[in-house]
């Protein structure tokens, strides 16, 4: 059973990295074309990560983006809470 949990952990980590790479690629392209990008933009295009929503904060933590403001989320599950608006550095 312990080996199964290690195997699952490795698979989850791999799928998280793949999703994060895809999300960052989209975020970069969107920001280049539209000047700004939010997690709502990214999630609408690439979908949610299978490993939970907490990974979305990592999209913009790679040194390529700077936060320029906040806007209410358009996702119903967020109940219009404020989310970051980002642009490329």
Secondary structure by P-SEA (a helix, b strand, c coil): caaaaaaaaaaaaaaaaaaaaaaaaaaaaaaaacccccaaaaaaacccccccccccccccccccccccbbbbbccccccccbbbbbbcc
